[in-house]
Amino acid sequence: MKIVCSKSTLLKGVNIVSKAVPTRTTMAILECILIDASTDEIKLIANDMELGIETKIEGDIVERGIIALDAKIFSEMVRKLPDEDVSIESDSSFKTIISCGKAKFNLIGKPGDDFSYLPYIEKNTSIVLSQFTLKEVIRQTIFSVGFNDNNKIMTGELFEIDGNILKVVGLDGHRISIRNIEMKNSYENKKVIVPGKTLNEISKIISGNADEDVIISMTDNHIVFEFDNTVVVSRLIEGDYFKVDQMLTSDYTTKVRINKKDLLECIDRSTLLVKEGDKKPIVMEVKDNSVELRINSTIGSMREEIDIEKEGNDITIGFNAKFYIDALRVIDEEEIDIYMMNPMAPCFIRDENNTYIYLILPVKIKENN
């Protein structure tokens, strides 16, 4: 095999597929990036058997062939090459020469026949979103995904198609993030649970261009994302997702309309008095035309008032400051509505059309807070 391509093109492709190289594996071949130039296209592929990524790059195929190269060494090598054309040439014994300018490396590769290609997926259900929409949806929900493997379902996000609405849900047992997206077309109803790791990696790869689309195809076991010259295939998480609709309510006894930026900056300031790992809550006391936020910790205390518009009852309630910050940071509106029932019931941050809903469980507070 022999191919020639620009350093920038090769580096971009390597960076994309590297997201699917496992950090630990008992199969040495999976620690490689496959260069497949056996047809008229140059493909780079990586696969950890849960997540697989294939991308096509521009270049000249001088001699067809395939070779698998150690991903860590190869990616570092490409990154540090001069900004010139790169030649990659391998022989029948898998000895590989990588040349760029006056630099030349010799590597021993592995036979490409041993590599696990991406599985063929029969695309029964497919939807189309803009890259911008998908990137935003992930950004606005992924922080609520759990990372405890004891409950695998919580490590993924629900993708639910209902006609022309895509609902994306993430939760970790303390909070829920929901985004409802209106799509241009209607599709067959479908529910799948997508690993949070997959969505994190996709958000790093896609450009977020509003004029470029992503085709998302789903089966019972896999989800496929196709965009630009890249295909991402991921296994789905098996099981039934939590009945989130049963956790939501439109009832409230207190509604607060508040400037999002003022609230975010106030809560962010309060975290200066909380040591890392400390679960000290921030207390919100809602009165007629203002909300007082206060925190007492071993470091010190803070009180601050923010003007609000209030409907309903006064209330004093405690929250994990980080959970509030995470939600507020991804809301784009200048003014937000917060709905509360009582100090022990979940708080809801949502807009009138329910395009976004953030549920946050309260924290029990002591009287001296």
C-alpha positions in Angstrom: 0.0 0.0 0.0 1.1 3.5 -0.7 -0.9 6.7 -0.2 0.0 10.4 -0.2 -2.0 13.2 1.4 -1.6 16.5 3.2 -0.5 16.5 6.8 -3.6 18.6 7.8 -6.0 16.3 6.1 -4.4 13.2 7.7 -4.3 14.8 11.1 -8.0 15.8 10.9 -9.0 12.3 10.0 -6.8 10.7 12.7 -8.2 13.1 15.4 -11.8 12.0 14.4 -11.3 8.3 14.5 -9.1 8.4 17.6 -12.2 9.0 19.6 -13.1 5.3 19.1 -9.7 3.8 20.1 -10.1 2.0 23.5 -7.9 3.2 26.4 -7.6 -0.4 27.7 -8.2 -3.6 25.8 -7.0 -7.2 25.7 -7.2 -7.1 21.8 -4.0 -5.4 20.5 -5.6 -4.9 17.1 -8.2 -2.6 18.6 -5.4 -0.3 19.8 -4.8 0.5 16.1 -6.1 2.8 13.4 -6.8 1.0 10.2 -5.8 2.7 7.0 -7.9 1.2 4.2 -6.9 2.1 0.7 -8.1 -1.1 -0.9 -10.7 0.7 -3.1 -10.7 4.1 -4.7 -11.1 5.9 -1.3 -8.9 6.3 1.7 -10.7 5.4 4.9 -9.4 5.7 8.5 -11.2 3.4 10.9 -11.1 2.8 14.7 -13.4 0.5 16.7 -13.6 -0.4 20.3 -16.5 -2.8 19.7 -18.9 -0.5 21.4 -18.2 2.7 19.4 -16.8 2.6 15.8 -15.8 5.6 13.7 -14.9 5.7 10.0 -13.9 8.8 8.0 -12.8 9.3 4.5 -9.9 11.6 3.7 -8.7 13.2 0.4 -5.4 11.9 -1.0 -3.7 9.9 -3.8 -3.7 6.1 -3.8 -0.4 5.1 -5.4 -0.8 1.4 -4.5 -3.9 -0.1 -3.0 -3.8 -1.9 0.3 -4.6 -1.9 4.0 -2.5 -1.6 7.2 -3.3 -1.2 10.9 -1.0 1.1 12.9 -0.7 1.7 16.6 -3.1 4.6 17.2 -1.2 6.3 20.0 2.2 6.3 18.2 0.7 7.0 14.8 -1.4 10.0 16.0 1.4 11.6 17.9 3.7 11.1 14.9 1.3 12.7 12.5 0.7 15.6 15.0 4.4 16.4 15.0 5.1 16.1 11.3 6.0 19.2 9.3 3.1 20.9 7.4 3.8 19.1 4.1 2.5 16.1 2.2 2.7 12.8 4.0 3.6 9.5 2.3 2.6 6.2 4.0 3.9 3.1 2.4 3.8 -0.5 3.7 5.0 -3.8 2.3 3.8 -7.4 2.6 5.6 -7.9 5.9 3.7 -4.8 7.3 6.8 -2.7 7.6 5.5 0.8 7.1 7.5 4.0 6.1 5.9 7.3 6.9 7.7 10.2 5.1 7.0 13.9 5.4 9.6 16.5 4.2 12.9 15.4 5.5 11.4 13.3 8.3 11.1 9.5 7.9 9.7 7.0 10.4 9.7 3.2 10.2 6.9 1.4 12.0 5.8 -2.3 12.1 2.1 -2.4 11.4 -0.5 -5.2 11.8 -2.4 -7.0 9.0 -5.6 -5.1 8.2 -7.5 -8.4 7.8 -7.4 -8.9 11.5 -9.2 -5.6 12.2 -12.8 -5.4 13.2 -14.6 -3.3 10.6 -17.8 -1.3 11.5 -20.8 -3.6 11.5 -23.3 -3.3 8.6 -26.4 -1.6 9.9 -29.7 -2.0 8.1 -31.1 1.6 8.4 -34.8 1.0 9.1 -35.5 4.3 11.0 -33.6 7.5 10.1 -34.1 11.1 11.0 -32.3 14.3 9.8 -31.1 17.1 12.0 -28.7 20.0 11.4 -25.3 19.6 12.9 -25.9 22.7 14.9 -29.1 21.3 16.4 -27.5 18.0 17.4 -24.5 19.7 18.9 -26.7 22.0 20.9 -29.0 19.2 22.1 -26.1 17.3 23.4 -24.6 20.3 25.1 -27.9 21.1 26.8 -28.5 17.7 28.2 -25.3 15.6 28.5 -24.3 17.1 31.9 -27.2 15.3 33.5 -26.0 11.8 32.4 -24.8 9.5 35.3 -21.4 7.9 35.2 -22.1 5.1 37.7 -21.9 1.7 35.8 -24.1 0.2 38.6 -27.0 1.6 36.7 -26.2 1.4 33.0 -29.4 3.1 31.9 -28.3 6.3 33.6 -25.1 6.5 31.6 -27.1 7.0 28.4 -29.6 9.5 27.0 -33.1 8.7 25.8 -33.7 9.5 22.1 -37.5 9.3 21.6 -39.1 10.1 18.2 -42.8 10.9 18.3 -44.0 12.1 14.9 -42.0 15.3 14.2 -40.7 15.7 17.7 -37.4 14.4 19.0 -37.2 14.2 22.8 -33.7 13.9 24.3 -33.5 13.1 28.0 -30.6 12.7 30.4 -30.8 12.0 34.2 -28.6 10.9 37.1 -31.1 10.4 39.9 -30.7 14.0 41.2 -31.8 15.9 38.1 -33.3 15.6 34.7 -32.6 17.5 31.5 -35.1 17.4 28.6 -35.0 19.0 25.2 -37.9 18.7 22.7 -36.9 19.4 19.1 -39.4 20.0 16.3 -38.1 18.4 13.2 -39.0 19.3 9.6 -40.5 15.9 8.9 -42.5 13.3 10.8 -41.0 9.9 11.4 -42.0 6.5 12.7 -42.1 6.4 16.5 -39.0 5.0 18.2 -37.2 5.0 21.5 -33.5 4.2 22.0 -30.9 4.7 24.8 -27.6 6.2 23.4 -24.5 5.9 25.5 -23.3 9.3 26.9 -19.8 8.5 25.8 -20.9 8.3 22.2 -22.7 11.6 22.4 -19.8 13.3 24.0 -17.4 12.1 21.3 -19.9 13.1 18.5 -20.2 16.6 20.0 -16.4 17.0 19.7 -16.4 15.8 16.0 -19.3 17.6 14.4 -18.7 21.2 13.3 -22.0 22.5 14.5 -22.7 24.1 11.1 -26.4 25.0 10.8 -26.3 24.4 7.0 -24.9 20.8 7.3 -27.1 17.8 8.2 -26.6 14.7 10.3 -28.5 11.6 9.3 -29.3 9.5 12.4 -30.3 5.9 11.8 -31.6 3.5 14.6 -32.1 -0.2 14.9 -32.8 -2.3 18.0 -29.1 -2.6 18.8 -27.2 0.2 17.1 -27.4 3.9 16.3 -25.6 5.4 13.3 -24.6 9.1 12.8 -23.6 10.1 9.3 -22.2 13.6 8.6 -19.6 15.1 6.3 -17.4 12.2 5.3 -17.7 10.4 8.6 -19.8 7.5 10.0 -20.2 6.8 13.7 -21.7 3.5 14.8 -22.5 2.9 18.4 -24.2 0.1 20.3 -27.3 1.1 22.2 -27.9 0.5 25.9 -30.4 -2.3 26.4 -33.3 -1.9 28.7 -36.3 0.3 29.3 -35.7 4.0 30.1 -37.2 5.6 33.2 -40.8 6.8 32.9 -39.8 10.4 32.9 -43.3 11.8 32.1 -44.5 10.4 35.4 -41.9 12.6 37.2 -43.1 15.8 35.5 -45.9 18.0 36.7 -47.4 21.3 35.6 -48.6 22.0 39.2 -46.9 24.6 41.3 -47.5 26.9 44.3 -44.7 29.3 43.5 -43.6 30.7 40.1 -40.5 32.9 39.8 -39.5 34.9 36.8 -35.8 36.0 37.1 -32.9 37.2 35.0 -30.9 34.2 34.2 -27.5 35.9 34.1 -28.0 37.5 37.5 -29.0 34.2 39.1 -26.2 32.3 37.4 -23.6 34.8 38.5 -24.9 34.9 42.1 -24.9 31.1 42.5 -21.5 30.9 40.9 -20.2 33.4 43.5 -21.6 31.3 46.3 -19.5 28.3 45.2 -16.4 30.2 46.3 -17.4 29.3 49.9 -17.8 25.6 49.2 -14.9 23.2 49.3 -14.6 20.6 46.5 -16.7 17.6 47.4 -18.7 19.5 50.0 -22.5 19.1 49.5 -23.4 22.3 51.3 -26.6 23.6 49.7 -27.5 27.1 48.5 -30.7 28.3 50.1 -33.2 30.2 48.1 -35.8 32.3 50.1 -38.5 33.6 47.8 -40.4 36.6 49.0 -42.7 39.2 47.4 -40.4 40.9 44.9 -37.0 39.3 45.5 -35.2 36.0 46.1 -32.5 35.9 48.7 -29.7 33.4 48.1 -27.5 32.5 51.0 -24.9 29.9 51.9 -23.1 29.1 55.2 -20.1 27.0 55.2 -16.9 26.3 57.3 -15.2 28.9 55.1 -17.7 31.7 55.5 -21.1 32.9 54.5 -22.8 34.9 51.8 -26.2 36.6 51.2 -27.4 38.3 48.0 -30.8 39.4 46.8 -32.1 39.4 43.2 -35.3 41.1 42.0 -38.0 38.8 40.7 -41.6 38.6 39.5 -43.4 36.1 41.7 -46.7 34.3 41.5 -48.0 32.3 44.5 -46.5 31.5 47.9 -43.3 32.5 49.6 -40.9 29.5 49.9 -37.5 28.6 51.3 -35.8 25.8 49.6 -32.2 24.4 49.3 -30.3 23.1 46.2 -27.0 21.7 45.1 -25.4 24.8 43.5 -23.6 22.9 40.8 -26.9 21.4 39.5 -28.4 24.8 39.1 -25.2 26.2 37.4 -25.1 23.3 34.9 -28.7 24.0 33.9 -28.5 27.8 33.7 -25.3 27.7 31.6 -27.0 26.0 28.7 -30.2 28.1 28.7 -30.0 30.9 26.1 -33.0 32.9 27.3 -32.4 36.2 29.1 -35.4 35.6 31.5 -36.3 32.2 32.9 -39.3 30.7 34.8 -38.8 28.6 37.9 -41.7 26.5 39.3 -41.7 25.1 42.9 -44.3 23.2 44.9 -42.7 22.8 48.4 -39.2 22.5 50.0 -39.2 18.7 49.4 -40.6 18.6 45.9 -38.6 18.9 42.6 -38.0 22.4 41.1 -38.6 22.9 37.4 -37.0 25.3 35.1 -38.9 25.4 31.8 -40.1 27.6 29.0 -43.8 28.1 28.0 -43.5 25.6 25.1 -41.5 23.0 27.1 -38.7 23.0 24.5 -36.5 22.7 27.5 -37.3 21.3 31.0 -34.7 21.0 33.8 -35.8 19.2 37.0 -33.6 19.6 40.1 -34.3 17.7 43.3 -34.0 19.9 46.4 -31.6 19.4 49.3 -32.9 19.3 52.9 -31.8 22.4 54.8 -31.3 23.0 58.5 -33.1 25.8 60.2 -29.8 27.7 60.9 -29.2 28.1 57.2 
